[in-house]
Amino acid sequence: MWIPYNYFTMHTLHPIIHKHISLKPYHTFGINVLAAGLAQFESLGQLQALLATAEAQQFKKLLVLGGGSNVLFTQPFDGLVLKNNIDGITVVAEDDEQVWVKAGAGVNWHALVMHAVNHGWGGIENLALIPGCVGAGPMQNIGAYGVELQSVFHQLEAYHLHDKTCVSFSLADCSFGYRDSVFKRALKGQFVILSVTLRLQKQPKFNVGYGAIRTQLEEMGVQELTLQAVSNAVIAIRQSKLPDPAVLGNAGSFFKNPTVDASVFASIQQQFSAVVGYPQANGMVKLAAGWLIEQCGLKGFRLGQAGVHGKQALVLVNHGNTTGTEVLALSKMVIAAVQSKFGVVLEAEVNVY
Ligand SMILES: Cc1cc2nc3c(=O)[nH]c(=O)nc-3n(C[C@H](O)[C@H](O)[C@H](O)COP(=O)(O)OP(=O)(O)OC[C@H]3O[C@@H](n4cnc5c(N)ncnc54)[C@H](O)[C@@H]3O)c2cc1C
C-alpha cells in the first residue's frame, strides 16, 4: 500500500518551535509583535510533545491560538504560542431529525458552516463568515444574526494543561452567556479545546427575523428559504458592513453590546430618544455599542494608525502600522467618551494580551 510521505511527517514528527518570531501573520489585527516561541500542532500527541518541550525549555507561559481573529497583542508575548491545526469533520451520530457533527478545533469555522449548508444540516447558517477556528467558538459562544453557538452545541473535548488529561464538557458545563463561557472565566487558560461536536437539524428551522437578513433575502429575490440562501444573505451583509482583515487589520467587534437596567435605559431614552434597546429575558436591556460610539462622534476617528471603523463604529482597525498599545489607548478613549455621554461602561470583547 502506498502511503503519502506527508502522512507520517504530519502526525509523528515533533513540531518545530520557532523562536523570537513575529506574530503578525498569525492574528487578524496584523500587529507586529514578537513571541518567544511559536509552534503548530495537528494532533493531541503533537500537543503533548510540545508541552513537554515547553516545560523542559522553561517557557514562562502558553497561549493557544486558532485564527487569531479575537486577540490584541499589546506587548511581546513572553511565552510559547501554540497554533491549533487539528483538522477533520465527522458525523458521530444521527437519527431521522438530527445529526451530530464533530469538528477538529483547527477547522476553519466558515468551512464548517459551508460543510453543514452543503449537506443540508441547519443551525449554523446565520454564523457564516465568522473568521477563526472551531476551537475558539465556545470560548466566547460566538454569535451573529440572532443565533449563538450554544443553540447547536452538544459537547467538546479539551486537554487540561495542568492535569494532562482529556475532559468532556457538556452544554451545562460550558456556562455559556453572551460572548462568554467558563473558558473566559473560572477555567481561563487551563484547557486546550481539541474538538467540538454540534447537533444540527436535518429539517432546518430558519431564523431570519434578525437584522437585515429578511431585507437582504428580498433584495436577492429569494422566494423560498434554503440554507444556501440564508448563508448567502448573511455573507452579503457581512461583506458590506465589516472590514476584511486581509485588507484592514481588525478583530471584529472590539466591544460587547452592554446590558443595562430597564430604569437606566429609560433615563438614557429620556435624553436620547433615538436610542435602541433590546429587552432581555432577565429584565435588562441590551444597547448597541456601535450606536453609542457613533453618537460620541467617534465613527472614523483615528489615533495615529489605530482607528474606529468608518462604517461600523464597534470595530477598531489597524490603518497600517499601529501598535497594540495604540489600539488599547484608542479603546480607552472610546470607553471614556461613552461613559461620559451615557454613563454606560463598555467592556472589551477582544482578548487583550
Ligand atoms: C471581521 C471579523 C468579524 C467577526 N465577527 C464575529 C461575529 O459575528 N461573532 C462573533 O462571535 N465573533 C466575531 N468575530 C470574532 C472572532 O472571529 C471569533 O471570536 C472567533 O471565534 C475567534 O476564533 P479564532 O480561532 O480566530 O480565535 P483566536 O483569536 O485565535 O483566539 C481567541 C481566544 O480563544 C482562545 N483559543 C483559541 N483556540 C483555542 C483552543 N482550541 N483552545 C483553547 N483556547 C483557544 C485564545 O487563546 C484566545 O483567548 C469577528 C472577528 C473579525 C475579525
The ligand as an ORCA input file, in Angstrom:
! r2SCAN-3c Opt
* xyz 0 1
  C     -14.131     40.725     10.714
  C     -14.483     39.959     11.966
  C     -15.802     39.678     12.244
  C     -16.143     38.951     13.394
  N     -17.452     38.691     13.632
  C     -17.808     37.982     14.726
  C     -19.188     37.667     14.980
  O     -20.072     37.995     14.196
  N     -19.481     36.990     16.103
  C     -18.529     36.576     16.966
  O     -18.884     35.942     17.976
  N     -17.228     36.848     16.768
  C     -16.837     37.539     15.672
  N     -15.518     37.834     15.454
  C     -14.522     37.429     16.443
  C     -13.817     36.089     16.129
  O     -13.888     35.793     14.768
  C     -14.424     34.937     16.917
  O     -14.355     35.188     18.286
  C     -13.717     33.608     16.609
  O     -14.366     32.552     17.270
  C     -12.258     33.626     17.040
  O     -11.654     32.470     16.503
  P     -10.094     32.347     16.364
  O      -9.779     30.946     16.004
  O      -9.560     33.386     15.474
  O      -9.645     32.627     17.868
  P      -8.301     33.308     18.375
  O      -8.335     34.770     18.119
  O      -7.132     32.559     17.869
  O      -8.435     33.059     19.931
  C      -9.432     33.730     20.669
  C      -9.326     33.276     22.138
  O      -9.633     31.895     22.230
  C      -8.530     31.147     22.737
  N      -8.480     29.911     21.951
  C      -8.464     29.792     20.604
  N      -8.476     28.494     20.238
  C      -8.495     27.776     21.402
  C      -8.497     26.384     21.691
  N      -8.500     25.461     20.743
  N      -8.493     26.014     22.987
  C      -8.484     26.923     23.981
  N      -8.475     28.252     23.764
  C      -8.486     28.672     22.484
  C      -7.302     32.035     22.520
  O      -6.300     31.748     23.468
  C      -7.917     33.417     22.705
  O      -8.039     33.733     24.071
  C     -15.137     38.535     14.301
  C     -13.795     38.821     14.010
  C     -13.469     39.513     12.849
  C     -12.020     39.799     12.540
*
